[in-house]
Amino acid sequence: MTDSAASSSPLDLPGWRHVYSGKVRDLYEPSADGEGMLVVASDRVSAFDHVLEPGITDKGALLTTLSLWWFDQLAGADGGRPIPNHLVPGATPPAAVAGRAMVVKKLDMQPIECVVRGYLTGSGWAEYQQSQTVCGIALPEGLTDGDRLPEPIYTPAYKAPMGEHDENITFEQSVGLVGAERATELRDLSLEIYARAAAIAEAKGLILADTKFEFGLDADGVMTLADEVLTSDSSRYWDAEAWRAGRTPKERMASFDKQIVRDWLAAHWDKQGTPPALPAEIVDRTAARYRELIGLLTG
């Protein structure tokens, strides 16, 4: 299903009223009395805090498929304890957005992106080269780009409004935002989910290098996993065999996410003004990697 509308304006959906659009998702609430919210994943792709053109073909459906699979695993299909999530059981999205939408509970969303890093790369690698730390957490000497960390680390970020940069913060700063008890719960949940997901990925020949989670409190005050989870947009996945055999960072970090987009944009844009349009080849390669990841994970 190619979704040209997903990268343009929000859809007119009977029974639902559009209330917000983020970088990738559109949010709707019932237009009459009703419970829940509708989250629709578009084909939009973002990098360096900008939404790019054109979108990635079928990306909304691919991300939703992967999120639903992971929600099921974390609900206990992997043998672990059930992690509460925001899906409304038995609810069906409108036909116009079938396959790329979820009906979810209304939550009191926490103002923190819960980032877990198991490997050194990206902005973490850039900081490590300067100070031998990642988000202020001291790490051993001698690590290189793509190395596995001695243990996964939790590096929260403050969720910025659309168009602004998310801000890496310390755990102590997250305590200042949500309180010690809630900050500790967010950290511990994030590390638990990462460990479970990384083990599942490893069994499929994949490395989950890092990821980010979002949580909200439900009507009963239960911390609930929300938004997307462990998708190609919110996570870095690498091919485990390539990582073991690779001699250079590029060879080691054969990616199944939007790194193709990031790399192309970094080489063709100085981060000033409007980003250039993505070439068709970059769009096609990115979509193919998204599909390949789903195939490897779900079989």
RANORBEL-V612905 format. One record per residue. N is the residue number from 0. BURIAL is b if it has 16 or more other C-alpha atoms within 10 Angstrom, else e. Layout:
{{N	BURIAL} {N	BURIAL}}
This chain:
{{0	e} {1	e} {2	b} {3	e} {4	e} {5	b} {6	b} {7	e} {8	e} {9	b} {10	b} {11	e} {12	b} {13	e} {14	e} {15	b} {16	b} {17	b} {18	e} {19	e} {20	b} {21	e} {22	b} {23	b} {24	b} {25	b} {26	b} {27	b} {28	b} {29	b} {30	e} {31	e} {32	e} {33	e} {34	e} {35	b} {36	b} {37	b} {38	b} {39	b} {40	b} {41	b} {42	b} {43	b} {44	b} {45	b} {46	b} {47	e} {48	e} {49	b} {50	b} {51	b} {52	b} {53	b} {54	b} {55	b} {56	b} {57	b} {58	b} {59	b} {60	b} {61	b} {62	b} {63	b} {64	b} {65	b} {66	b} {67	b} {68	b} {69	b} {70	b} {71	e} {72	b} {73	b} {74	b} {75	e} {76	e} {77	e} {78	e} {79	e} {80	e} {81	e} {82	b} {83	b} {84	b} {85	b} {86	b} {87	e} {88	e} {89	e} {90	e} {91	e} {92	b} {93	b} {94	e} {95	e} {96	b} {97	e} {98	b} {99	b} {100	b} {101	b} {102	b} {103	b} {104	b} {105	b} {106	b} {107	e} {108	b} {109	b} {110	b} {111	b} {112	b} {113	b} {114	b} {115	b} {116	b} {117	b} {118	b} {119	b} {120	b} {121	e} {122	e} {123	b} {124	b} {125	e} {126	b} {127	b} {128	e} {129	e} {130	e} {131	b} {132	b} {133	b} {134	b} {135	b} {136	e} {137	e} {138	b} {139	e} {140	e} {141	e} {142	e} {143	e} {144	b} {145	b} {146	b} {147	b} {148	e} {149	e} {150	e} {151	b} {152	b} {153	b} {154	b} {155	b} {156	b} {157	b} {158	b} {159	e} {160	e} {161	e} {162	e} {163	e} {164	e} {165	b} {166	e} {167	b} {168	b} {169	b} {170	b} {171	e} {172	b} {173	b} {174	e} {175	e} {176	e} {177	e} {178	e} {179	e} {180	e} {181	e} {182	b} {183	e} {184	e} {185	b} {186	b} {187	e} {188	b} {189	b} {190	b} {191	e} {192	b} {193	b} {194	b} {195	e} {196	b} {197	b} {198	e} {199	b} {200	b} {201	e} {202	e} {203	b} {204	e} {205	b} {206	b} {207	b} {208	b} {209	b} {210	b} {211	b} {212	b} {213	b} {214	b} {215	b} {216	b} {217	b} {218	e} {219	e} {220	e} {221	e} {222	b} {223	b} {224	b} {225	b} {226	b} {227	b} {228	b} {229	b} {230	b} {231	b} {232	b} {233	b} {234	b} {235	b} {236	b} {237	b} {238	b} {239	b} {240	e} {241	b} {242	b} {243	e} {244	e} {245	e} {246	e} {247	e} {248	e} {249	e} {250	e} {251	b} {252	b} {253	b} {254	b} {255	b} {256	b} {257	b} {258	b} {259	b} {260	b} {261	e} {262	e} {263	e} {264	b} {265	e} {266	e} {267	e} {268	e} {269	e} {270	e} {271	e} {272	e} {273	e} {274	b} {275	e} {276	e} {277	b} {278	e} {279	e} {280	e} {281	b} {282	b} {283	e} {284	e} {285	b} {286	b} {287	e} {288	b} {289	b} {290	b} {291	e} {292	b} {293	b} {294	e} {295	e} {296	b} {297	e} {298	e}}
